[in-house]
Amino acid sequence: MLATLVIFLREGVEASMIIAILLAYLNRIGRREHFRDVFVGVGAALLVATAGGAVAYETIRSYDGSRVQTIFETITYLVAATVLTYMTFWMRNHARSLSKELRARTDAALNGRARWGLGLLAFQAVGREGLETVVFTLAIIFSTSATSALIGAVIGLAGALGIAFTIYRLGHRLNLARFFTVIGVLLIIFAAGLLADSVENLQQLGWLPVLHTPMWHSASLLSENSAFGDVLHSFFGYSDAPTPLQLLVYVAYLAITAFAYLGLRGRERPRAERPHPAAR
């Protein structure tokens, strides 16, 4: 539940933030008649993402417990971890300029075929986040129960919509850089867990026959299948029988990525504006 909550909160905030910025800008320049075009693009993107996710889930579910499902899970874990890492660093670098970039693209759309342009802009923004969410959700559902994942998704989406409304009301005055920093750290932890799960699957498939002997068995203390163990496994990559390679990959990824994310961010400083010479 925790994993889908964070994923839907993060993806929902980014997608709805983009839409909220578009609507706030259209409202400010007196072009509210184009709200409908934005909503059409949003609806189309949600429909495509939902349909694609449902088809993928139903297709792979038919191979439940088979080697094919394990292979699909492994690919999903690796893709999800890669995309999570990329988008976390991307948002860190673009959070401050996102509003300005969107306003420029909106102006370009209004200067052309506004209805198609704004609809496409909204479709691209929500579609990208929707596609990412589908990949992450598939990865989560394979490592936790569908009910738990659904509850977390609903809570996260509700929180995202609340934040989106705040963005719309405050417009460009709201700075979300700190929010995405915190969410970014949580997603890095989640990605580390996905990599550990992918290593476990690769070892079970016999494709990674190194350091594969479990270091301990803690199922009697906390099983992965218990309610709390399920939360720890789906979000933090907890395993009740971890192998040395799982632990090595988990710690190495977490240390390197967290250092790069927080270390580089700590060295970032806003550029000081040079004083202009006084007019004579």
Legacy VTK file of the C-alpha trace (Angstrom):
# vtk DataFile Version 3.0
C-alpha trace
ASCII
DATASET POLYDATA
POINTS 280 float
0.000 0.000 0.000
2.782 2.446 0.922
4.518 1.965 -2.429
1.448 2.719 -4.554
0.524 5.599 -2.255
3.870 7.299 -2.870
3.877 6.458 -6.586
0.359 7.760 -7.229
1.016 10.806 -5.045
4.197 11.640 -6.907
2.930 10.876 -10.419
-0.467 12.409 -9.668
1.128 15.593 -8.369
3.401 15.951 -11.385
0.620 15.322 -13.908
-1.972 17.440 -12.115
0.624 20.129 -11.441
1.197 20.470 -15.172
-2.540 20.642 -15.853
-3.071 23.087 -12.975
-0.349 25.371 -14.326
-1.942 25.252 -17.778
-5.394 26.094 -16.403
-4.063 28.839 -14.123
-2.215 30.445 -17.031
-5.223 30.214 -19.364
-7.378 31.756 -16.663
-4.900 34.572 -16.098
-4.774 35.524 -19.788
-8.552 35.283 -20.134
-8.703 32.160 -22.321
-10.928 29.951 -20.158
-12.727 28.734 -23.294
-9.754 26.415 -23.849
-10.236 24.613 -20.514
-12.322 22.052 -22.366
-9.491 21.298 -24.793
-7.133 20.611 -21.894
-9.651 18.296 -20.216
-10.193 16.382 -23.472
-6.457 15.730 -23.663
-6.391 14.624 -20.011
-9.334 12.267 -20.511
-7.810 10.689 -23.607
-4.483 10.121 -21.820
-6.152 8.527 -18.791
-8.204 6.266 -21.039
-5.157 5.071 -22.988
-3.045 4.502 -19.842
-5.838 2.644 -18.022
-6.652 0.434 -21.001
-2.978 -0.363 -21.582
-2.433 -1.238 -17.931
-5.518 -3.457 -17.801
-4.495 -5.354 -20.940
-0.935 -5.867 -19.665
-2.143 -7.057 -16.250
-4.752 -9.473 -17.638
-2.255 -10.850 -20.158
0.485 -11.608 -17.649
-1.959 -12.847 -15.008
-2.794 -15.764 -17.268
0.786 -16.962 -16.711
0.486 -16.813 -12.911
3.212 -18.823 -11.188
5.014 -19.670 -14.427
8.529 -18.911 -15.618
7.084 -16.444 -18.126
5.585 -14.370 -15.304
8.902 -14.353 -13.437
10.679 -13.094 -16.561
8.016 -10.427 -17.128
8.227 -9.358 -13.480
11.998 -9.060 -13.710
11.822 -6.897 -16.835
9.142 -4.735 -15.185
11.274 -4.289 -12.053
14.324 -3.241 -14.059
12.378 -0.838 -16.295
10.565 0.662 -13.301
13.812 1.164 -11.354
15.471 2.811 -14.364
12.561 5.160 -15.049
12.196 6.004 -11.343
15.853 6.982 -11.149
15.708 9.046 -14.341
12.533 10.938 -13.522
13.704 11.666 -9.973
16.817 13.429 -11.253
14.893 15.041 -14.143
12.354 16.627 -11.826
15.094 17.848 -9.518
16.671 19.714 -12.426
13.435 21.042 -13.942
11.141 21.764 -10.989
12.026 25.455 -10.859
11.690 26.107 -14.592
8.718 23.841 -15.312
6.090 26.570 -14.955
7.958 28.918 -17.301
8.429 26.168 -19.903
4.745 25.258 -19.797
3.643 28.872 -20.240
5.902 29.172 -23.277
4.456 25.980 -24.814
0.928 27.199 -24.067
1.618 30.481 -25.854
2.937 28.532 -28.842
-0.229 26.401 -28.897
-2.464 29.471 -28.684
-0.640 31.046 -31.599
-1.374 27.982 -33.729
-4.297 25.578 -33.692
-5.084 26.105 -30.022
-7.625 23.338 -29.558
-5.380 20.618 -30.944
-2.238 22.131 -29.471
-3.502 22.429 -25.897
-5.202 19.043 -26.035
-2.002 17.432 -27.271
0.052 19.222 -24.618
-2.252 17.909 -21.868
-2.302 14.433 -23.457
1.502 14.257 -23.561
1.888 15.422 -19.967
-0.713 13.113 -18.440
0.051 10.264 -20.840
3.707 10.196 -19.852
2.887 10.124 -16.154
0.134 7.578 -16.772
2.504 5.264 -18.633
5.070 5.516 -15.859
2.385 4.833 -13.252
1.224 1.731 -15.139
4.767 0.315 -15.186
5.316 1.045 -11.491
1.915 -0.317 -10.494
2.526 -3.563 -12.368
5.832 -3.933 -10.552
4.143 -3.289 -7.199
1.193 -5.625 -7.790
3.583 -8.487 -8.507
5.239 -8.000 -5.102
2.163 -7.246 -2.986
-1.590 -7.850 -2.903
-3.839 -6.129 -5.446
-6.173 -4.873 -2.685
-3.355 -3.245 -0.740
-1.990 -1.648 -3.904
-5.441 -0.293 -4.810
-5.970 1.284 -1.375
-2.608 3.012 -1.565
-3.340 4.217 -5.095
-6.663 5.779 -4.081
-5.127 7.560 -1.083
-2.170 8.800 -3.123
-4.374 10.014 -5.967
-6.671 11.849 -3.547
-3.668 13.591 -2.006
-2.347 14.506 -5.455
-5.654 16.069 -6.466
-5.705 18.112 -3.250
-2.210 19.408 -3.966
-3.198 20.124 -7.586
-6.106 22.284 -6.432
-3.700 24.229 -4.222
-1.373 24.709 -7.189
-4.252 26.018 -9.300
-5.292 28.491 -6.608
-1.767 29.744 -5.907
-0.484 29.553 -9.481
3.211 30.274 -9.987
3.674 31.372 -6.364
3.883 27.767 -5.132
7.388 26.251 -5.122
7.316 22.451 -5.194
11.080 21.903 -5.244
11.183 20.740 -1.612
8.202 18.436 -2.093
9.863 16.681 -5.012
13.117 16.408 -3.062
11.418 14.430 -0.288
9.417 12.304 -2.726
12.585 11.768 -4.751
14.378 10.255 -1.751
11.440 7.890 -1.120
11.415 6.827 -4.766
15.141 6.132 -4.688
14.530 3.775 -1.752
11.684 2.142 -3.669
13.887 1.718 -6.771
16.561 0.033 -4.636
13.934 -2.467 -3.481
12.889 -3.142 -7.091
16.486 -3.858 -8.038
16.812 -6.267 -5.106
13.627 -8.021 -6.258
14.972 -8.257 -9.808
18.188 -9.852 -8.501
16.114 -12.376 -6.556
14.159 -13.282 -9.695
17.293 -13.545 -11.825
18.818 -15.917 -9.286
15.636 -18.012 -9.195
15.716 -18.213 -12.994
19.328 -19.400 -12.837
20.536 -16.434 -14.875
22.633 -14.985 -12.049
24.172 -17.978 -10.238
26.516 -16.013 -7.989
26.223 -15.156 -4.285
22.821 -16.853 -4.302
22.820 -18.676 -0.950
20.485 -16.925 1.552
22.349 -15.266 4.409
19.536 -15.904 6.903
15.888 -16.907 7.201
13.739 -14.493 9.190
10.281 -15.663 8.094
9.587 -16.906 11.639
10.130 -13.368 12.931
8.645 -11.375 10.026
7.420 -13.052 6.874
7.227 -11.231 3.542
3.657 -12.488 3.291
2.512 -10.872 6.542
0.731 -7.500 6.469
3.716 -5.524 7.774
6.209 -7.670 5.869
4.255 -7.003 2.683
4.601 -3.236 3.192
8.335 -3.536 3.879
8.851 -5.819 0.888
6.864 -3.785 -1.643
8.449 -0.467 -0.704
11.818 -1.137 0.943
12.669 -4.444 -0.749
12.589 -6.433 2.497
13.310 -10.142 2.074
13.026 -12.821 4.745
15.766 -14.824 2.978
18.103 -12.313 1.304
21.125 -13.374 -0.702
24.498 -11.583 -0.522
24.045 -10.252 -4.076
20.612 -8.813 -3.252
22.038 -6.965 -0.277
25.078 -5.790 -2.243
22.992 -4.403 -5.115
20.530 -2.765 -2.720
23.178 -1.026 -0.607
25.376 -0.038 -3.575
22.485 1.503 -5.550
21.092 3.279 -2.508
24.471 4.709 -1.484
25.520 5.868 -4.958
22.154 7.266 -6.055
21.293 8.958 -2.758
24.754 10.549 -2.625
24.417 11.820 -6.191
20.886 13.095 -5.606
21.405 14.779 -2.241
25.083 15.621 -2.661
24.699 17.351 -6.011
21.550 19.080 -4.819
23.371 20.350 -1.741
25.989 21.968 -3.954
23.384 23.708 -6.086
23.147 27.404 -5.371
20.897 29.924 -7.011
22.820 32.177 -9.311
23.297 35.562 -7.783
22.162 38.357 -9.997
24.891 40.786 -10.880
24.109 44.340 -9.883
23.541 46.567 -12.846
25.618 49.705 -12.983
23.687 52.744 -11.926
22.279 54.781 -14.753
24.012 58.032 -15.248
LINES 1 281
280 0 1 2 3 4 5 6 7 8 9 10 11 12 13 14 15 16 17 18 19 20 21 22 23 24 25 26 27 28 29 30 31 32 33 34 35 36 37 38 39 40 41 42 43 44 45 46 47 48 49 50 51 52 53 54 55 56 57 58 59 60 61 62 63 64 65 66 67 68 69 70 71 72 73 74 75 76 77 78 79 80 81 82 83 84 85 86 87 88 89 90 91 92 93 94 95 96 97 98 99 100 101 102 103 104 105 106 107 108 109 110 111 112 113 114 115 116 117 118 119 120 121 122 123 124 125 126 127 128 129 130 131 132 133 134 135 136 137 138 139 140 141 142 143 144 145 146 147 148 149 150 151 152 153 154 155 156 157 158 159 160 161 162 163 164 165 166 167 168 169 170 171 172 173 174 175 176 177 178 179 180 181 182 183 184 185 186 187 188 189 190 191 192 193 194 195 196 197 198 199 200 201 202 203 204 205 206 207 208 209 210 211 212 213 214 215 216 217 218 219 220 221 222 223 224 225 226 227 228 229 230 231 232 233 234 235 236 237 238 239 240 241 242 243 244 245 246 247 248 249 250 251 252 253 254 255 256 257 258 259 260 261 262 263 264 265 266 267 268 269 270 271 272 273 274 275 276 277 278 279
